[in-house]
Amino acid sequence: MVPAPAEQQGSDVAMRQLPVLVGVFAYLSLLTIGGGMSAFPEMKTLAVEVYHWLTFPQLIHFFSVGQLAPGPNMMVAAIGEWVAGPLGALLVVIAFFLPTALITFSVGRLWNRLEGWPWRDVIQSGLAPVSIGLLLSGSLTVAKGAVTGWLTAFVAVAVFGLLLRTRINPAILIFGSGLIGLFTYLDRW
C-alpha cells in the first residue's frame, strides 16, 4: 500500500479531529454561565493540556483578539480553523452556540411560566454568585498566562484601577495598552 501524501495525511488528521472538536466545544458551551470567559479555564485545560491543539500563549492571543471584536467572542472559530480548517471553524461555532441557544430558549419559556413560583427568586439569587465565580476563575486563568512581567502587571493593574475609579471608555484603555505593547515590541528591535 502506498502511503498518502503529506497534505492528505494532514487532512486526514484534521478530519479525525472534527468529532472531538464538536464534543469539546458543545461541552464548553454548557459552562458559559455569565459569558464565554467562564469557560476559559476548562478550554485551556482541554485545548492546551489534553488535546495540545494550541499553546497557552496562542490561546490567550486568540482570546484577546476575540475580545476586541464586538459581539460574542468568536475565538472558538479560530481554534476550529487552526485545528481542522474552515469546516472545523464552522462546526466549532455551531457546537459552541447551538446547545446554549436551545437551552436558553427552552429555559426562558419555562421561566416565564413559573413567574409566581416561590423557588424562582431563590434559584435566581443562587445563580448570581456562581456566575461571578466562573467569571473570576476565567479572569485569573487568563491573567496567569498574560501577566508575564512587571510591565504587563503594571498595565493590568492600571487598567483595572482606571475602570473601577473612572468612567473612561474601555476602548481608550485597549488602544493605549496596544500602543504600550507596540512600543515595547519595537523597542526590542
Residue frames as a rotation matrix with the C-alpha (Angstrom) as fourth column:
MET 1
0.582 0.814 0.000 0.00
0.814 -0.582 0.000 0.00
0.000 0.000 -1.000 0.00
VAL 2
-0.326 -0.667 0.670 1.34
0.649 -0.673 -0.354 3.41
0.687 0.320 0.652 -0.98
PRO 3
-0.381 0.183 -0.906 1.31
0.815 -0.397 -0.422 5.98
-0.437 -0.900 0.002 1.86
ALA 4
0.655 0.693 0.300 -0.85
0.755 -0.612 -0.234 9.06
0.021 0.380 -0.925 1.37
PRO 5
-0.092 -0.674 0.733 0.88
0.482 -0.674 -0.560 12.34
0.871 0.302 0.387 0.52
ALA 6
-0.801 -0.330 -0.500 1.79
0.590 -0.289 -0.754 14.58
0.104 -0.899 0.426 3.48
GLU 7
-0.820 0.541 0.187 -1.02
-0.518 -0.840 0.159 17.04
0.243 0.034 0.969 2.62
GLN 8
0.042 0.878 -0.476 -3.60
-0.375 0.456 0.807 14.28
0.926 0.145 0.348 2.63
GLN 9
-0.280 -0.189 -0.941 -2.22
0.709 0.620 -0.335 12.82
0.647 -0.761 -0.040 5.87
GLY 10
-0.990 -0.089 -0.106 -2.63
0.136 -0.763 -0.632 16.26
-0.025 -0.640 0.768 7.49
SER 11
-0.485 0.874 -0.034 -6.15
-0.731 -0.384 0.565 16.48
0.480 0.299 0.825 6.09
ASP 12
0.010 0.454 -0.891 -6.96
0.149 0.880 0.450 13.02
0.989 -0.137 -0.059 7.47
VAL 13
-0.673 -0.313 -0.670 -5.74
0.697 0.035 -0.717 14.05
0.248 -0.949 0.194 10.92
ALA 14
-0.933 0.354 0.070 -7.84
-0.360 -0.914 -0.185 17.23
-0.002 -0.198 0.980 10.75
MET 15
-0.198 0.910 -0.365 -10.94
-0.562 0.200 0.802 15.25
0.803 0.365 0.472 9.72
ARG 16
-0.136 0.101 -0.985 -10.44
0.572 0.820 0.005 12.86
0.809 -0.563 -0.170 12.66
GLN 17
-0.915 -0.257 -0.310 -10.35
0.401 -0.512 -0.760 15.90
0.036 -0.820 0.572 14.97
LEU 18
-0.628 0.699 0.342 -13.79
-0.317 -0.631 0.708 17.15
0.710 0.336 0.618 13.89
PRO 19
0.317 0.811 -0.492 -15.88
0.266 0.422 0.867 14.92
0.910 -0.405 -0.082 16.22
VAL 20
-0.161 -0.462 -0.872 -13.52
0.977 0.053 -0.208 15.73
0.142 -0.885 0.443 19.10
LEU 21
-0.957 -0.187 0.222 -13.75
0.187 -0.982 -0.021 19.47
0.222 0.022 0.975 18.39
VAL 22
-0.232 0.954 0.189 -17.55
-0.257 -0.247 0.934 19.31
0.938 0.168 0.303 18.26
GLY 23
0.363 0.374 -0.853 -17.74
0.624 0.582 0.521 17.35
0.692 -0.722 -0.022 21.52
VAL 24
-0.487 -0.644 -0.591 -15.31
0.873 -0.326 -0.363 19.62
0.041 -0.692 0.721 23.36
PHE 25
-0.975 0.048 0.219 -16.98
-0.030 -0.996 0.086 22.86
0.222 0.078 0.972 22.29
ALA 26
0.004 0.996 -0.087 -20.52
-0.051 0.087 0.995 21.56
0.999 0.001 0.051 22.84
TYR 27
0.223 -0.029 -0.974 -19.40
0.897 0.397 0.194 20.68
0.381 -0.917 0.115 26.39
LEU 28
-0.758 -0.597 -0.262 -17.71
0.651 -0.710 -0.268 24.07
-0.026 -0.374 0.927 26.85
SER 29
-0.578 0.603 0.550 -20.88
-0.046 -0.697 0.716 25.84
0.815 0.388 0.430 25.73
LEU 30
0.409 0.782 -0.471 -22.63
0.427 0.292 0.856 24.45
0.806 -0.551 -0.215 28.80
LEU 31
-0.009 -0.514 -0.858 -20.06
0.998 -0.059 0.025 26.16
-0.063 -0.856 0.513 31.05
THR 32
-0.675 -0.341 0.654 -20.68
0.520 -0.849 0.095 29.66
0.523 0.404 0.751 29.72
ILE 33
0.468 0.784 -0.407 -22.87
0.854 -0.283 0.437 30.80
0.228 -0.552 -0.802 32.60
GLY 34
0.567 -0.228 -0.792 -22.10
0.307 -0.833 0.460 34.50
-0.765 -0.504 -0.402 32.80
GLY 35
0.724 -0.282 -0.629 -20.36
-0.655 -0.567 -0.500 34.60
-0.216 0.774 -0.595 29.41
GLY 36
0.806 -0.414 -0.422 -17.62
-0.056 0.657 -0.752 32.91
0.589 0.630 0.507 27.44
MET 37
-0.067 -0.877 0.476 -14.93
-0.732 -0.281 -0.621 33.90
0.678 -0.390 -0.623 29.97
SER 38
0.287 0.236 0.928 -16.41
-0.903 0.389 0.181 31.40
-0.319 -0.891 0.325 32.44
ALA 39
0.985 0.073 0.159 -15.49
-0.015 0.941 -0.338 28.51
-0.174 0.330 0.928 30.10
PHE 40
0.591 -0.794 -0.141 -11.91
-0.639 -0.354 -0.682 29.72
0.492 0.493 -0.717 29.61
PRO 41
-0.070 -0.689 0.721 -10.24
-0.929 0.308 0.204 27.63
-0.363 -0.656 -0.662 32.38
GLU 42
0.306 0.245 0.920 -11.74
-0.040 0.969 -0.245 24.40
-0.951 0.038 0.306 31.03
MET 43
0.997 0.003 -0.083 -10.98
-0.083 -0.071 -0.994 25.50
-0.008 0.997 -0.071 27.45
LYS 44
0.265 -0.963 0.056 -7.35
-0.946 -0.271 -0.180 25.96
0.189 -0.005 -0.982 28.47
THR 45
-0.095 -0.278 0.956 -7.28
-0.599 0.783 0.168 22.51
-0.795 -0.556 -0.241 30.05
LEU 46
0.542 0.418 0.729 -8.80
0.221 0.766 -0.604 20.79
-0.811 0.489 0.322 27.02
ALA 47
0.997 -0.079 0.012 -7.29
-0.011 -0.286 -0.958 22.78
0.079 0.955 -0.286 24.12
VAL 48
0.382 -0.914 0.137 -3.80
-0.831 -0.404 -0.383 23.17
0.405 0.032 -0.914 25.61
GLU 49
-0.281 -0.585 0.761 -3.20
-0.916 0.400 -0.031 20.37
-0.286 -0.706 -0.648 28.11
VAL 50
0.157 0.418 0.895 -5.37
-0.196 0.901 -0.386 17.47
-0.968 -0.115 0.224 26.90
TYR 51
0.777 0.294 0.557 -5.53
0.431 0.398 -0.810 17.76
-0.460 0.869 0.182 23.10
HIS 52
-0.172 -0.951 -0.258 -2.49
0.431 -0.308 0.848 20.02
-0.886 0.035 0.463 22.51
TRP 53
0.497 0.430 0.754 -4.25
0.866 -0.183 -0.466 21.97
-0.062 0.884 -0.463 19.78
LEU 54
0.620 -0.251 0.743 -2.62
0.017 -0.943 -0.332 25.22
0.784 0.219 -0.580 20.92
THR 55
-0.538 -0.705 -0.462 -0.06
0.656 -0.006 -0.755 26.53
0.529 -0.709 0.465 23.34
PHE 56
0.089 0.575 -0.813 -1.28
0.935 -0.331 -0.131 28.64
-0.344 -0.748 -0.567 26.26
PRO 57
-0.555 -0.294 -0.778 0.13
0.104 -0.953 0.286 31.87
-0.825 0.078 0.559 24.76
GLN 58
-0.962 0.254 0.104 -1.63
0.101 -0.024 0.995 31.09
0.255 0.967 -0.003 21.46
LEU 59
-0.194 0.940 -0.281 -4.93
0.917 0.275 0.290 30.56
0.350 -0.201 -0.915 23.29
ILE 60
-0.048 0.122 -0.991 -4.50
0.662 -0.740 -0.123 33.88
-0.748 -0.662 -0.045 25.13
HIS 61
-0.867 -0.304 -0.394 -3.78
-0.074 -0.704 0.707 35.65
-0.492 0.642 0.588 21.83
PHE 62
-0.717 0.683 0.141 -6.87
0.438 0.284 0.853 34.14
0.542 0.673 -0.503 20.17
PHE 63
0.035 0.763 -0.646 -8.97
0.999 -0.025 0.024 35.12
0.002 -0.646 -0.763 23.19
SER 64
-0.322 -0.239 -0.916 -7.56
0.432 -0.898 0.083 38.66
-0.843 -0.369 0.393 23.35
VAL 65
-0.994 -0.026 -0.110 -8.15
-0.087 -0.439 0.894 39.32
-0.071 0.898 0.434 19.66
GLY 66
-0.481 0.873 -0.074 -11.65
0.659 0.416 0.626 37.88
0.578 0.253 -0.776 20.00
GLN 67
-0.055 0.427 -0.902 -12.36
0.904 -0.362 -0.227 40.28
-0.423 -0.829 -0.366 22.86
LEU 68
-0.786 -0.312 -0.534 -11.60
0.113 -0.921 0.372 43.26
-0.608 0.232 0.759 20.60
ALA 69
-0.859 0.502 0.102 -14.44
0.106 -0.020 0.994 42.41
0.502 0.864 -0.036 18.21
PRO 70
-0.500 0.766 0.405 -17.99
-0.864 -0.407 -0.296 43.49
-0.062 -0.498 0.865 19.09
GLY 71
0.449 0.772 -0.450 -20.47
-0.736 0.605 0.304 40.76
0.507 0.195 0.840 19.91
PRO 72
0.932 -0.077 0.355 -19.72
-0.183 0.745 0.641 37.31
-0.314 -0.662 0.680 21.28
ASN 73
0.020 -0.999 -0.050 -16.08
-0.789 -0.047 0.613 36.24
-0.615 0.028 -0.788 21.38
MET 74
0.881 0.373 -0.292 -15.64
-0.468 0.584 -0.664 34.22
-0.077 0.721 0.689 18.20
MET 75
-0.093 -0.995 -0.034 -12.17
-0.993 0.091 0.070 32.94
-0.066 0.040 -0.997 19.03
VAL 76
0.059 0.165 0.985 -13.67
-0.259 0.955 -0.145 29.46
-0.964 -0.247 0.099 19.14
ALA 77
0.960 0.280 0.023 -13.94
-0.032 0.189 -0.981 29.68
-0.279 0.941 0.191 15.36
ALA 78
0.428 -0.881 -0.204 -10.24
-0.856 -0.323 -0.403 30.50
0.289 0.347 -0.892 15.18
ILE 79
-0.283 -0.506 0.815 -9.43
-0.738 0.658 0.151 27.41
-0.612 -0.559 -0.559 17.23
GLY 80
0.470 0.548 0.692 -11.62
0.039 0.770 -0.637 25.25
-0.882 0.327 0.340 15.00
GLU 81
0.957 -0.157 -0.243 -9.96
-0.274 -0.220 -0.936 26.68
0.093 0.963 -0.253 11.89
TRP 82
0.122 -0.973 0.197 -6.49
-0.992 -0.116 0.043 26.25
-0.019 -0.201 -0.979 13.42
VAL 83
-0.308 -0.219 0.926 -7.14
-0.479 0.876 0.047 22.57
-0.822 -0.429 -0.375 14.09
ALA 84
-0.325 0.302 0.896 -9.32
0.544 0.835 -0.084 21.49
-0.773 0.461 -0.435 11.16
GLY 85
-0.906 -0.129 0.402 -9.65
0.418 -0.409 0.811 24.29
0.060 0.903 0.425 8.63
PRO 86
-0.761 0.625 0.173 -12.83
-0.557 -0.766 0.320 26.12
0.332 0.147 0.932 7.59
LEU 87
0.050 0.794 -0.606 -15.06
-0.067 0.608 0.791 23.12
0.997 0.001 0.083 8.26
GLY 88
-0.353 -0.267 -0.897 -13.61
0.835 0.342 -0.430 22.91
0.422 -0.901 0.102 11.77
ALA 89
-1.000 -0.019 0.023 -14.37
0.009 -0.927 -0.374 26.61
0.028 -0.374 0.927 12.31
LEU 90
-0.398 0.917 -0.032 -17.97
-0.610 -0.238 0.756 26.20
0.685 0.321 0.654 11.19
LEU 91
0.144 0.472 -0.870 -18.62
0.277 0.825 0.493 23.09
0.950 -0.312 -0.012 13.28
VAL 92
-0.630 -0.429 -0.647 -17.00
0.735 -0.059 -0.676 24.59
0.252 -0.901 0.353 16.38
VAL 93
-0.911 0.350 0.218 -19.15
-0.373 -0.925 -0.076 27.73
0.175 -0.150 0.973 16.15
ILE 94
-0.015 0.948 -0.317 -22.30
-0.490 0.269 0.829 25.61
0.872 0.167 0.460 15.79
ALA 95
0.027 -0.027 -0.999 -21.23
0.591 0.806 -0.006 23.31
0.806 -0.591 0.037 18.65
PHE 96
-0.824 -0.447 -0.349 -20.40
0.541 -0.434 -0.721 26.25
0.170 -0.782 0.599 20.91
PHE 97
-0.887 0.458 0.054 -23.53
-0.461 -0.876 -0.143 28.34
-0.018 -0.151 0.988 20.31
LEU 98
-0.340 0.828 -0.446 -26.34
-0.389 0.308 0.868 25.91
0.856 0.469 0.218 19.41
PRO 99
-0.329 0.272 -0.904 -26.63
0.696 0.717 -0.037 23.96
0.638 -0.641 -0.426 22.71
THR 100
-0.770 0.015 -0.638 -26.79
0.528 -0.547 -0.650 27.09
-0.358 -0.837 0.413 24.84
ALA 101
-0.839 0.524 -0.146 -29.16
-0.524 -0.708 0.473 28.80
0.144 0.474 0.869 22.41
LEU 102
-0.263 0.765 -0.588 -31.57
-0.031 0.602 0.798 25.85
0.964 0.228 -0.134 22.61
ILE 103
-0.377 0.077 -0.923 -31.28
0.878 0.346 -0.330 25.65
0.294 -0.935 -0.198 26.40
THR 104
-0.942 -0.002 -0.335 -31.76
0.133 -0.920 -0.368 29.41
-0.308 -0.391 0.867 26.77
PHE 105
-0.640 0.753 -0.156 -34.83
-0.527 -0.282 0.802 29.32
0.559 0.595 0.577 24.56
SER 106
-0.116 0.606 -0.787 -36.35
0.328 0.771 0.545 26.40
0.938 -0.195 -0.288 26.50
VAL 107
-0.473 -0.120 -0.873 -35.50
0.880 -0.015 -0.475 27.71
0.044 -0.993 0.113 29.96
GLY 108
-0.994 0.103 -0.041 -36.67
-0.103 -0.995 -0.004 31.21
-0.041 0.000 0.999 29.03
ARG 109
-0.348 0.920 -0.181 -40.08
-0.365 0.045 0.930 29.88
0.863 0.390 0.320 28.07
LEU 110
0.033 0.309 -0.950 -40.29
0.688 0.683 0.246 27.79
0.725 -0.662 -0.190 31.25
TRP 111
-0.775 -0.432 -0.461 -39.02
0.631 -0.510 -0.584 30.70
0.017 -0.744 0.668 33.37
ASN 112
-0.820 0.528 0.221 -41.87
-0.437 -0.827 0.354 32.91
0.370 0.193 0.909 32.16
ARG 113
0.033 0.865 -0.501 -44.42
-0.081 0.502 0.861 30.22
0.996 0.012 0.087 33.04
LEU 114
0.054 -0.096 -0.994 -43.00
0.871 0.491 0.000 29.92
0.488 -0.866 0.110 36.56
GLU 115
-0.293 -0.218 0.931 -43.38
0.042 -0.976 -0.215 33.62
0.955 -0.023 0.295 37.34
GLY 116
0.387 0.540 0.748 -45.36
-0.703 -0.352 0.618 33.06
0.597 -0.765 0.243 40.57
TRP 117
0.619 -0.191 -0.762 -43.36
0.357 0.932 0.056 30.03
0.700 -0.307 0.645 41.73
PRO 118
0.976 -0.175 0.129 -41.74
-0.203 -0.519 0.831 30.73
-0.078 -0.837 -0.542 45.14
TRP 119
0.484 -0.842 0.240 -38.46
0.501 0.491 0.713 28.96
-0.718 -0.224 0.659 44.27
ARG 120
0.656 -0.196 0.729 -37.85
0.687 -0.245 -0.684 31.10
0.313 0.949 -0.026 41.21
ASP 121
0.792 -0.354 0.498 -36.31
-0.401 -0.916 -0.013 34.01
0.461 -0.189 -0.867 43.16
VAL 122
0.665 -0.558 0.497 -34.19
-0.341 0.364 0.866 31.61
-0.664 -0.746 0.052 45.23
ILE 123
0.492 -0.462 0.738 -32.77
0.757 0.646 -0.100 29.96
-0.431 0.607 0.667 42.11
GLN 124
0.707 -0.181 0.684 -32.12
0.399 -0.696 -0.597 33.32
0.584 0.695 -0.419 40.51
SER 125
0.797 -0.410 0.443 -30.30
-0.599 -0.633 0.491 34.57
0.079 -0.657 -0.750 43.63
GLY 126
0.587 -0.569 0.575 -28.20
-0.023 0.699 0.715 31.41
-0.809 -0.433 0.397 43.77
LEU 127
0.625 -0.322 0.711 -27.05
0.775 0.365 -0.516 31.67
-0.093 0.874 0.478 40.16
ALA 128
0.920 -0.261 0.292 -25.56
-0.169 -0.937 -0.305 35.16
0.354 0.231 -0.906 40.51
PRO 129
0.482 -0.801 0.356 -22.63
-0.685 -0.091 0.722 34.08
-0.546 -0.592 -0.593 42.75
VAL 130
0.378 -0.325 0.867 -21.98
0.445 0.885 0.138 31.06
-0.812 0.333 0.479 40.52
SER 131
0.812 -0.023 0.583 -21.72
0.546 -0.323 -0.773 33.35
0.206 0.946 -0.249 37.52
ILE 132
0.804 -0.538 0.254 -19.34
-0.574 -0.814 0.089 35.69
0.159 -0.218 -0.963 39.33
GLY 133
0.398 -0.665 0.631 -17.17
-0.354 0.524 0.775 32.78
-0.846 -0.532 -0.027 40.49
LEU 134
0.484 -0.174 0.858 -16.91
0.714 0.646 -0.271 31.38
-0.507 0.743 0.437 36.98
LEU 135
0.888 -0.148 0.435 -16.02
0.195 -0.737 -0.648 34.80
0.416 0.660 -0.625 35.56
LEU 136
0.659 -0.679 0.323 -13.32
-0.722 -0.453 0.522 35.32
-0.208 -0.578 -0.789 38.20
SER 137
0.383 -0.500 0.776 -11.90
0.107 0.859 0.500 31.88
-0.917 -0.108 0.383 37.52
GLY 138
0.653 -0.094 0.752 -11.68
0.757 0.126 -0.641 32.67
-0.034 0.987 0.154 33.82
SER 139
0.893 -0.308 0.328 -10.09
-0.235 -0.941 -0.244 36.05
0.384 0.141 -0.913 34.50
LEU 140
0.525 -0.723 0.448 -7.46
-0.615 0.042 0.787 34.55
-0.588 -0.689 -0.423 36.79
THR 141
0.445 -0.342 0.828 -6.64
0.521 0.851 0.072 31.84
-0.729 0.399 0.557 34.25
VAL 142
0.763 -0.162 0.626 -6.07
0.517 -0.428 -0.741 34.46
0.388 0.889 -0.243 31.55
ALA 143
0.835 -0.439 0.330 -4.03
-0.530 -0.802 0.275 36.60
0.144 -0.405 -0.903 33.97
LYS 144
0.566 -0.639 0.521 -1.71
-0.072 0.591 0.804 33.68
-0.821 -0.492 0.288 34.78
GLY 145
0.230 -0.474 0.850 -0.70
0.881 0.473 0.025 33.47
-0.414 0.743 0.526 31.14
ALA 146
0.604 0.105 0.790 -0.94
0.613 -0.695 -0.376 37.13
0.509 0.712 -0.484 30.12
VAL 147
0.879 -0.353 0.321 0.85
-0.470 -0.753 0.460 38.82
0.079 -0.555 -0.828 33.02
THR 148
0.785 -0.602 -0.147 4.40
0.513 0.765 -0.391 37.82
0.347 0.232 0.909 32.20
GLY 149
-0.352 -0.935 -0.042 6.48
0.823 -0.288 -0.490 40.61
0.446 -0.207 0.871 33.71
TRP 150
-0.557 0.078 -0.827 6.46
0.610 -0.637 -0.470 43.92
-0.564 -0.767 0.307 35.52
LEU 151
-0.939 0.190 -0.285 5.16
-0.318 -0.794 0.519 45.88
-0.128 0.578 0.806 32.50
THR 152
-0.516 0.796 -0.316 2.20
0.030 0.385 0.923 43.60
0.856 0.466 -0.222 31.84
ALA 153
-0.289 0.379 -0.879 1.41
0.945 0.261 -0.199 43.55
0.154 -0.888 -0.434 35.58
PHE 154
-0.787 -0.053 -0.615 1.51
0.247 -0.940 -0.235 47.35
-0.566 -0.337 0.752 35.65
VAL 155
-0.852 0.492 -0.182 -0.79
-0.399 -0.381 0.834 47.63
0.341 0.783 0.521 32.62
ALA 156
-0.365 0.742 -0.563 -3.25
0.479 0.668 0.570 45.12
0.798 -0.062 -0.599 34.10
VAL 157
-0.331 0.201 -0.922 -3.39
0.916 -0.165 -0.365 46.88
-0.225 -0.966 -0.129 37.47
ALA 158
-0.889 -0.045 -0.456 -3.61
-0.007 -0.994 0.111 50.34
-0.458 0.101 0.883 35.87
VAL 159
-0.733 0.662 -0.156 -6.43
-0.235 -0.032 0.971 49.34
0.638 0.749 0.179 33.52
PHE 160
-0.234 0.643 -0.729 -8.31
0.774 0.578 0.261 47.61
0.589 -0.503 -0.633 36.34
GLY 161
-0.506 -0.028 -0.862 -7.90
0.725 -0.555 -0.408 50.65
-0.467 -0.831 0.301 38.61
LEU 162
-0.953 0.132 -0.274 -8.98
-0.245 -0.865 0.437 53.10
-0.180 0.483 0.857 35.91
LEU 163
-0.559 0.791 -0.247 -12.06
0.058 0.334 0.941 51.03
0.827 0.512 -0.232 35.09
LEU 164
-0.163 0.490 -0.856 -13.06
0.942 0.334 0.012 50.93
0.292 -0.805 -0.516 38.76
ARG 165
-0.347 -0.120 -0.930 -12.40
0.702 -0.690 -0.173 54.60
-0.621 -0.713 0.324 39.55
THR 166
-0.713 0.039 -0.700 -13.36
-0.351 -0.884 0.308 56.44
-0.606 0.466 0.644 36.36
ARG 167
0.417 0.866 0.275 -15.92
0.017 0.295 -0.955 56.37
-0.909 0.403 0.109 33.61
ILE 168
-0.327 -0.649 -0.687 -13.26
-0.728 -0.290 0.621 56.19
-0.602 0.703 -0.378 30.91
ASN 169
0.677 0.549 -0.490 -14.24
-0.733 0.451 -0.509 54.41
-0.058 0.704 0.708 27.73
PRO 170
0.498 -0.493 0.714 -12.65
-0.048 0.806 0.590 50.92
-0.866 -0.328 0.377 27.74
ALA 171
0.841 -0.180 0.511 -11.80
0.540 0.218 -0.813 51.33
0.035 0.959 0.281 24.05
ILE 172
0.712 -0.613 0.342 -9.34
-0.516 -0.787 -0.338 54.07
0.477 0.064 -0.877 25.01
LEU 173
0.370 -0.565 0.737 -7.68
-0.738 0.304 0.603 51.73
-0.565 -0.767 -0.305 27.50
ILE 174
0.658 -0.101 0.746 -7.49
0.381 0.899 -0.214 48.96
-0.649 0.425 0.631 24.92
PHE 175
0.866 -0.323 0.381 -5.94
0.247 -0.386 -0.889 51.33
0.434 0.864 -0.255 22.39
GLY 176
0.572 -0.659 0.489 -3.48
-0.784 -0.614 0.089 52.70
0.241 -0.434 -0.868 24.96
SER 177
0.427 -0.388 0.817 -2.48
-0.388 0.737 0.553 49.22
-0.817 -0.553 0.164 26.10
GLY 178
0.800 -0.100 0.591 -1.98
0.536 0.561 -0.631 48.21
-0.269 0.821 0.503 22.48
LEU 179
0.783 -0.537 0.315 0.32
-0.219 -0.711 -0.668 51.19
0.583 0.454 -0.674 21.97
ILE 180
0.424 -0.633 0.647 2.35
-0.848 -0.027 0.529 50.23
-0.318 -0.773 -0.549 25.03
GLY 181
0.522 -0.176 0.835 2.69
0.132 0.983 0.125 46.72
-0.843 0.045 0.537 23.63
LEU 182
0.891 -0.163 0.424 3.67
0.424 -0.041 -0.905 48.06
0.165 0.986 0.033 20.22
PHE 183
0.644 -0.676 0.359 6.33
-0.614 -0.736 -0.285 50.40
0.457 -0.037 -0.889 21.62
THR 184
0.393 -0.486 0.780 7.67
-0.627 0.479 0.614 47.61
-0.673 -0.731 -0.117 23.83
TYR 185
0.679 -0.080 0.730 7.89
0.445 0.836 -0.322 45.31
-0.584 0.544 0.602 20.82
LEU 186
0.858 -0.345 0.380 9.57
0.196 -0.464 -0.864 47.97
0.474 0.816 -0.331 18.65
ASP 187
0.615 -0.643 0.456 12.00
-0.788 -0.513 0.340 48.75
0.015 -0.568 -0.823 21.47
ARG 188
0.515 -0.396 0.760 13.23
-0.106 0.851 0.515 45.13
-0.850 -0.345 0.397 21.35
TRP 189
0.815 -0.225 0.534 14.25
0.579 0.265 -0.771 45.52
0.032 0.938 0.346 17.70
